[in-house]
Structures are given as C-alpha cells and as structure tokens.
Amino acid sequence: MPNDHQRFTGINLHGSDQHGTGTWKSLCGESNEDIINVFYHVTGNTPNDIELGNARWLLGASLWYGEAIKCPTLDDYATWLRDRYDVDDICPPDVPKNGLLHDWKKAQGTWLYPGNQEFWLASQRMMTWDNNKIDRYLRLEEIATHSTHVIICCSTGIRPSLHETPFNALQYPDRVREIFERVIRADKAPIAWLTSQEFFQQDLHGNHSKLLDQLKATAELVRDLCHFAVPMRELGDIYGGSQMSQRNALFRSIRKGAPHLPVACHERALEQIPVDDFNGVDGDVISLLQTGFDTPTGGKNRPEDRVTGGSHTYDGAAGFVSENSMRMASWQSSGRLERHTNAVGEHSIPDIYAGQPWKPTRTLDNARTRGKVLLQHGAQFDLSAGASL
C-alpha cells in the first residue's frame, strides 16, 4: 500500500508519467517545469525522480495535512536548495556572446542529438519552450561543446512522434526574435527552418500561395538573426520532381524576403539537390544532404558499401555526397549558380527510445567519425554530428 508521501508526490506510483500520479499540483499547474527550472538554476543539474518528489513535498505536503507549507513560494524553495547543496548564491548569468561570428561555411551542428527525450529534436519544439528550458538545452554537452549552429523551426504543426506542437512565427514575431537572440547570446548561430511540413499541411492547408507569403515574411523576420534559411525538411515529400517551378518559387520567395541571406534545400535520403531549385536565386545556395541512417559510410570503394539512389549508384554515403558536390560545381562553373556550398544535414541518429523506427543508431562519437569521412568526400560542413577535420 502506498504511504501518504507517495500518495501526495506520486513517487513509485504508476500513472500518466514517469513520476506517477499524486494529489500534488505545482505552483504553475501539473507540470514539473517550475521545479525543474529552479533546481537547474541553483544547482546546474536536472532533478531526478526523488528530488522532484522531495520538492513536491516541500512545496505543498504540509498544507495537505493542514500545517504551514515548508516552502510557500519557488523563491523559498530556491533558498532551501542553496542551503541544502551549500550554494552561496545563484550563479551570475553568462557573459553574452555573439554566435553570428561563427563561419557558417564551417558550421558544426548536432541536429538530432542528444537522444534524451526531453530535448530530442529541439529544432521542432524550441518555439514552444520557455527560456529556462532553452538555456538548459544550450548547455547540454552535445550543444555547448560540439555545435556552433542550432537549427530552429519557426512555424510548426502537430506531429506527436516528434513532440511537435503548433506555433506560427508570424503571429508571435517578438517571441521568434527573442528566441533567436537568446541562442545567439549563447554563442550559437541560428539556422532558420522557416516551416515544418506539418505547418504547411495543417495550418496553411497545403496552399502554395500562402506558403510563398509565409516564407517571404518569415525570412524577412529573421534575416539578421540567422546564417541561412531552409523552407522545410525533405522538400520532395511535398513538391516532387514534376513540380520544379513550384519548388523554385519557394527559394525565390525567401530571396525576396532576405536578399542577402544564404538559402538551403534539404531533401530525402540519397536525393541529390536539383540545380533548378536555385534558378534565378543569386548569392549563396546550399545543398543540405541527407544520406540515410542505414547507408554505409563508404569512401573506400568496397562492393559491400555500394548503394542505389534513383538511377545512380554510389560508394556509400561518401560517394553520394561527392557526386552532388561535383555536379553542382559543374553547374556553378557554367554560370547556373553564383556560389554553391555542399553540406550534409542528416547522416546519423541516436538511441532515443526502445523500438524507434530509425535505425541503426550511433553514439555521437561514432557519428562524428562518420561525419569526418563525409567532410573528406565533398561536404563543407556537418549539421548531423558536428564533425570537423
């Protein structure tokens, strides 16, 4: 039988989340975010199950018994934590930095890392996070140490498998700029993912004209706060090879909103970037390639590494990256492109949860080793594992 402490805090009880369901409610509702934020701010760590339960007890258990609460407010809880962990005071804020000083042509990003479910794929969720959670994400080792750039999706829809929830950048422009500026002050350069596929399908109802307006306005909104912009992930899912004029219109629309901002196309696994995407788009353009997680790394001309994508056969992921690089370099030489940069956006994924559909998984160290091979075969930078040469 559970005791009173368990019934109140939910510790070791089965329920809707990992901490169980108790009678406790936080000062901000049923979420633990208020406690987590204070705990992290004081100690620099995220509280575990026992520490969360202890906080619940301090913030409300006595009242449950008709007695005075030990910590009536979150400030009192912060004071209790400083005494408990012998912290003299809350650490002063970090000195603001300028992440835009990083060179985007040497960008390092860990887009799909860490595998921690609380922070996984932050790009699709950051717009709905509070500032404390954003700060905690930026201080993770995978981001603080291995990334110079952070991907931020500006407008999102509903995608439960990725914890993506609705947000329209044009309805909350001040919040968008606030988040971008916060990332910059943490010494990271934002990369603007202007929309998600879900936003286009659910909020814009697949309307092409509305998408063009959305891209133009959002690019204009963040053009001074990011290093380059991408219309959406895996563009071919929405606009296939028979819709080249519509695809090209997306990049022209971004260029109208941000005349000097580099633009990038992200495609599906082993899909080369069509040069026609950038027809009439001057300045810097970027191929942001996806190799497929299960594609052999390649680069050694071994028969077992050979893969087929469309009508092409490649020496693994390295051969695919190299082929796109050489093809686009040829188009640039002929005058079709002003300045093209070949890069890799996705090549590895971490272990996130049991039974996940994306395989194989790689540790960040293994992913960085794979990324280095791709850099040696025509990729200018790596946003998947933050590899560098």
C-alpha positions as semicolon CSV with decimal commas, in nm:
position;residue;x (nm);y (nm);z (nm)
1;M;0,000;0,000;0,000
2;P;0,134;0,349;-0,082
3;N;0,208;0,575;0,210
4;D;0,092;0,938;0,241
5;H;0,416;1,068;0,093
6;Q;0,369;0,853;-0,216
7;R;0,002;0,942;-0,250
8;F;0,093;1,310;-0,248
9;T;0,409;1,315;-0,462
10;G;0,334;1,024;-0,694
11;I;0,679;0,867;-0,636
12;N;0,687;0,498;-0,731
13;L;0,323;0,503;-0,834
14;H;0,221;0,403;-1,185
15;G;0,047;0,682;-1,370
16;S;0,043;0,917;-1,667
17;D;0,413;0,999;-1,647
18;Q;0,734;0,854;-1,507
19;H;0,671;1,005;-1,163
20;G;0,325;0,858;-1,118
21;T;0,007;1,043;-1,036
22;G;-0,037;1,201;-0,693
23;T;-0,260;1,471;-0,548
24;W;0,018;1,728;-0,582
25;K;-0,003;2,017;-0,826
26;S;0,282;2,261;-0,885
27;L;0,251;2,635;-0,848
28;C;0,214;2,652;-1,226
29;G;-0,018;2,356;-1,269
30;E;0,051;1,986;-1,303
31;S;0,382;2,030;-1,484
32;N;0,720;1,987;-1,311
33;E;0,877;2,261;-1,523
34;D;0,869;2,521;-1,246
35;I;1,056;2,292;-1,007
36;I;1,299;2,176;-1,275
37;N;1,384;2,532;-1,373
38;V;1,455;2,645;-1,015
39;F;1,653;2,331;-0,937
40;Y;1,862;2,369;-1,252
41;H;1,918;2,741;-1,196
42;V;2,052;2,681;-0,844
43;T;2,241;2,353;-0,880
44;G;2,323;2,337;-1,251
45;N;2,165;1,990;-1,273
46;T;1,827;1,846;-1,369
47;P;1,642;1,689;-1,072
48;N;1,585;1,315;-1,063
49;D;1,264;1,140;-0,958
50;I;1,342;1,151;-0,586
51;E;1,448;1,516;-0,596
52;L;1,128;1,610;-0,780
53;G;0,919;1,427;-0,522
54;N;1,106;1,599;-0,241
55;A;1,034;1,936;-0,399
56;R;0,665;1,850;-0,426
57;W;0,664;1,764;-0,058
58;L;0,835;2,087;0,040
59;L;0,601;2,299;-0,172
60;G;0,275;2,151;-0,057
61;A;0,268;1,843;0,163
62;S;0,235;2,027;0,492
63;L;-0,063;2,219;0,362
64;W;-0,219;1,888;0,268
65;Y;-0,201;1,797;0,636
66;G;-0,339;2,136;0,745
67;E;0,001;2,272;0,854
68;A;0,223;2,552;0,724
69;I;0,399;2,483;0,394
70;K;0,776;2,447;0,436
71;C;0,842;2,638;0,111
72;P;0,543;2,863;0,032
73;T;0,698;3,000;-0,289
74;L;0,951;2,898;-0,551
75;D;1,188;3,162;-0,412
76;D;1,170;2,988;-0,074
77;Y;1,241;2,659;-0,249
78;A;1,545;2,817;-0,419
79;T;1,669;2,934;-0,077
80;W;1,617;2,584;0,064
81;L;1,815;2,438;-0,227
82;R;2,106;2,677;-0,173
83;D;2,121;2,572;0,192
84;R;2,080;2,203;0,106
85;Y;2,351;2,200;-0,160
86;D;2,573;2,462;0,006
87;V;2,541;2,706;-0,284
88;D;2,626;3,061;-0,177
89;D;2,405;3,223;-0,438
90;I;2,264;3,173;-0,781
91;C;2,545;3,182;-1,034
92;P;2,565;3,509;-1,227
93;P;2,445;3,487;-1,586
94;D;2,698;3,404;-1,854
95;V;2,856;3,696;-2,037
96;P;2,656;3,738;-2,359
97;K;2,835;3,624;-2,674
98;N;2,765;3,664;-3,043
99;G;2,707;3,332;-3,217
100;L;2,677;3,506;-3,553
101;L;3,055;3,548;-3,552
102;H;3,091;3,178;-3,637
103;D;3,170;3,095;-4,000
104;W;2,866;2,922;-4,149
105;K;3,084;2,752;-4,410
106;K;3,249;2,565;-4,121
107;A;2,926;2,505;-3,932
108;Q;2,902;2,228;-3,675
109;G;2,559;2,109;-3,567
110;T;2,420;1,813;-3,372
111;W;2,066;1,837;-3,505
112;L;1,931;1,501;-3,385
113;Y;2,139;1,480;-3,067
114;P;2,112;1,419;-2,776
115;G;1,879;1,118;-2,763
116;N;1,737;1,245;-2,432
117;Q;1,360;1,254;-2,498
118;E;1,321;1,580;-2,307
119;F;1,541;1,763;-2,556
120;W;1,545;1,543;-2,866
121;L;1,485;1,726;-3,194
122;A;1,476;2,062;-3,022
123;S;1,451;2,230;-3,362
124;Q;1,082;2,136;-3,389
125;R;0,994;2,225;-3,028
126;M;1,201;2,524;-2,923
127;M;0,940;2,784;-3,016
128;T;0,706;2,644;-2,751
129;W;0,970;2,607;-2,477
130;D;1,021;2,862;-2,202
131;N;1,353;3,044;-2,171
132;N;1,484;2,826;-1,891
133;K;1,436;2,509;-2,093
134;I;1,606;2,668;-2,394
135;D;1,901;2,763;-2,172
136;R;1,922;2,408;-2,036
137;Y;1,925;2,271;-2,390
138;L;2,201;2,509;-2,497
139;R;2,414;2,399;-2,201
140;L;2,398;2,029;-2,289
141;E;2,740;1,894;-2,383
142;E;2,621;1,791;-2,729
143;I;2,526;2,150;-2,800
144;A;2,766;2,356;-2,590
145;T;3,076;2,159;-2,692
146;H;3,002;2,009;-3,032
147;S;2,784;2,269;-3,205
148;T;2,842;2,617;-3,340
149;H;2,499;2,626;-3,506
150;V;2,147;2,542;-3,387
151;I;1,850;2,468;-3,614
152;I;1,525;2,643;-3,519
153;C;1,196;2,569;-3,694
154;C;0,996;2,891;-3,695
155;S;0,644;2,761;-3,766
156;T;0,530;2,416;-3,661
157;G;0,220;2,199;-3,666
158;I;0,122;1,880;-3,484
159;R;0,350;1,577;-3,513
160;P;0,314;1,364;-3,198
161;S;0,605;1,132;-3,273
162;L;0,841;1,429;-3,258
163;H;0,654;1,618;-2,983
164;E;0,594;1,897;-3,234
165;T;0,313;2,133;-3,136
166;P;0,156;2,429;-3,322
167;F;0,332;2,764;-3,349
168;N;0,301;3,034;-3,615
169;A;0,603;3,264;-3,630
170;L;0,407;3,545;-3,793
171;Q;0,160;3,557;-3,505
172;Y;0,436;3,594;-3,246
173;P;0,722;3,778;-3,420
174;D;0,863;3,924;-3,097
175;R;0,892;3,579;-2,940
176;V;1,062;3,444;-3,251
177;R;1,326;3,715;-3,242
178;E;1,367;3,672;-2,866
179;I;1,448;3,303;-2,906
180;F;1,688;3,362;-3,195
181;E;1,864;3,632;-2,994
182;R;1,886;3,404;-2,692
183;V;2,058;3,137;-2,900
184;I;2,299;3,396;-3,040
185;R;2,390;3,518;-2,689
186;A;2,477;3,158;-2,601
187;D;2,744;3,169;-2,875
188;K;2,542;2,966;-3,127
189;A;2,434;3,078;-3,473
190;P;2,071;3,001;-3,564
191;I;1,976;2,824;-3,884
192;A;1,619;2,915;-3,975
193;W;1,395;2,624;-4,074
194;L;1,114;2,851;-4,189
195;T;0,828;2,599;-4,167
196;S;0,763;2,235;-4,097
197;Q;0,574;2,012;-4,337
198;E;0,303;1,980;-4,073
199;F;0,254;2,357;-4,055
200;F;0,218;2,375;-4,432
201;Q;-0,034;2,092;-4,445
202;Q;-0,233;2,169;-4,130
203;D;-0,222;2,547;-4,088
204;L;-0,182;2,657;-4,450
205;H;-0,392;2,363;-4,577
206;G;-0,136;2,290;-4,849
207;N;-0,194;2,627;-5,016
208;H;0,111;2,709;-5,228
209;S;0,045;3,083;-5,247
210;K;0,007;3,108;-4,870
211;L;0,334;2,918;-4,828
212;L;0,516;3,165;-5,053
213;D;0,386;3,453;-4,840
214;Q;0,480;3,271;-4,519
215;L;0,834;3,202;-4,637
216;K;0,891;3,557;-4,756
217;A;0,762;3,715;-4,435
218;T;0,945;3,474;-4,204
219;A;1,273;3,514;-4,391
220;E;1,236;3,890;-4,358
221;L;1,164;3,849;-3,985
222;V;1,484;3,656;-3,904
223;R;1,721;3,756;-4,183
224;D;1,950;3,948;-3,947
225;L;1,945;3,674;-3,681
226;C;2,049;3,359;-3,868
227;H;2,317;3,232;-4,106
228;F;2,092;3,069;-4,364
229;A;1,733;2,965;-4,422
230;V;1,563;2,640;-4,532
231;P;1,200;2,630;-4,649
232;M;1,120;2,292;-4,486
233;R;1,261;1,945;-4,430
234;E;1,267;1,685;-4,711
235;L;1,118;1,912;-4,972
236;G;1,048;1,624;-5,211
237;D;0,782;1,489;-4,975
238;I;0,568;1,791;-5,063
239;Y;0,700;1,903;-5,401
240;G;0,828;1,623;-5,623
241;G;1,032;1,624;-5,940
242;S;0,731;1,719;-6,155
243;Q;0,682;2,041;-5,957
244;M;1,009;2,216;-6,027
245;S;0,856;2,557;-6,088
246;Q;0,679;2,545;-5,750
247;R;0,999;2,434;-5,577
248;N;1,195;2,715;-5,736
249;A;0,928;2,964;-5,632
250;L;0,992;2,878;-5,266
251;F;1,356;2,982;-5,286
252;R;1,275;3,292;-5,489
253;S;1,023;3,390;-5,223
254;I;1,283;3,351;-4,947
255;R;1,523;3,560;-5,152
256;K;1,263;3,837;-5,177
257;G;1,229;3,845;-4,801
258;A;1,603;3,821;-4,735
259;P;1,801;3,946;-5,036
260;H;2,144;3,853;-4,898
261;L;2,069;3,550;-4,679
262;P;2,207;3,213;-4,798
263;V;1,930;2,961;-4,875
264;A;1,947;2,584;-4,848
265;C;1,750;2,287;-4,975
266;H;1,708;1,978;-4,755
267;E;1,597;1,661;-4,929
268;R;1,513;1,299;-4,861
269;A;1,775;1,029;-4,818
270;L;2,003;0,980;-5,122
271;E;1,819;1,251;-5,317
272;Q;2,054;1,493;-5,490
273;I;1,954;1,858;-5,493
274;P;1,816;1,977;-5,831
275;V;2,003;2,275;-5,972
276;D;1,667;2,408;-6,092
277;D;1,569;2,470;-5,729
278;F;1,803;2,768;-5,734
279;N;1,722;2,900;-6,081
280;G;1,735;3,280;-6,066
281;V;1,836;3,278;-5,699
282;D;2,158;3,474;-5,674
283;G;2,409;3,471;-5,390
284;D;2,488;3,170;-5,173
285;V;2,289;2,849;-5,211
286;I;2,341;2,529;-5,014
287;S;2,276;2,161;-5,075
288;L;2,186;2,021;-4,732
289;L;2,207;1,649;-4,800
290;Q;2,055;1,352;-4,620
291;T;2,243;1,026;-4,659
292;G;2,005;0,787;-4,485
293;F;2,095;0,645;-4,145
294;D;2,140;0,290;-4,276
295;T;2,351;0,386;-4,578
296;P;2,708;0,253;-4,539
297;T;2,958;0,531;-4,483
298;G;3,161;0,423;-4,786
299;G;3,456;0,610;-4,925
300;K;3,675;0,300;-4,965
301;N;3,536;0,166;-5,297
302;R;3,424;-0,160;-5,139
303;P;3,148;-0,356;-5,316
304;E;2,956;-0,404;-4,991
305;D;2,923;-0,025;-4,950
306;R;2,759;0,040;-5,284
307;V;2,404;0,175;-5,271
308;T;2,150;0,289;-5,526
309;G;1,953;0,611;-5,514
310;G;1,719;0,672;-5,804
311;S;1,914;0,587;-6,118
312;H;2,250;0,644;-5,950
313;T;2,486;0,407;-5,773
314;Y;2,714;0,546;-5,505
315;D;3,010;0,439;-5,296
316;G;2,801;0,466;-4,981
317;A;2,715;0,798;-4,819
318;A;3,057;0,937;-4,910
319;G;3,000;0,867;-5,279
320;F;2,658;1,030;-5,269
321;V;2,794;1,347;-5,107
322;S;3,083;1,358;-5,351
323;E;2,858;1,318;-5,656
324;N;2,632;1,609;-5,554
325;S;2,940;1,823;-5,489
326;M;3,093;1,759;-5,830
327;R;2,765;1,803;-6,017
328;M;2,686;2,135;-5,852
329;A;3,044;2,256;-5,901
330;S;3,000;2,191;-6,271
331;W;2,678;2,392;-6,277
332;Q;2,849;2,675;-6,093
333;S;3,132;2,676;-6,345
334;S;2,879;2,703;-6,627
335;G;2,712;3,003;-6,463
336;R;2,390;2,838;-6,342
337;L;2,483;2,909;-5,979
338;E;2,664;3,204;-5,829
339;R;2,806;3,034;-5,516
340;H;2,719;2,680;-5,411
341;T;2,813;2,505;-5,087
342;N;2,781;2,129;-5,046
343;A;2,693;2,015;-4,693
344;V;2,538;1,727;-4,503
345;G;2,230;1,781;-4,286
346;E;2,149;1,428;-4,169
347;H;2,355;1,111;-4,157
348;S;2,318;0,971;-3,803
349;I;2,062;0,937;-3,526
350;P;2,100;0,850;-3,156
351;D;1,922;0,587;-2,949
352;I;1,610;0,774;-2,835
353;Y;1,362;0,510;-2,717
354;A;1,310;0,135;-2,738
355;G;1,154;0,026;-3,065
356;Q;1,219;0,351;-3,251
357;P;1,179;0,315;-3,628
358;W;1,503;0,496;-3,718
359;K;1,798;0,259;-3,737
360;P;2,083;0,199;-3,695
361;T;2,159;0,429;-3,404
362;R;2,502;0,580;-3,340
363;T;2,667;0,739;-3,042
364;L;2,778;1,095;-3,105
365;D;3,142;0,983;-3,119
366;N;3,062;0,724;-3,385
367;A;2,851;0,976;-3,575
368;R;3,137;1,227;-3,569
369;T;3,370;0,964;-3,715
370;R;3,119;0,903;-3,995
371;G;3,082;1,278;-4,046
372;K;3,457;1,324;-4,091
373;V;3,453;1,079;-4,380
374;L;3,178;1,280;-4,547
375;L;3,379;1,600;-4,498
376;Q;3,668;1,429;-4,672
377;H;3,440;1,348;-4,967
378;G;3,291;1,681;-5,059
379;A;3,086;1,807;-4,764
380;Q;3,183;2,155;-4,648
381;F;3,017;2,117;-4,307
382;D;2,818;1,868;-4,097
383;L;2,495;1,956;-3,914
384;S;2,424;1,597;-3,810
385;A;2,712;1,522;-3,572
386;G;2,920;1,840;-3,566
387;A;3,218;1,670;-3,727
388;S;3,523;1,873;-3,825
389;L;3,857;1,799;-3,987
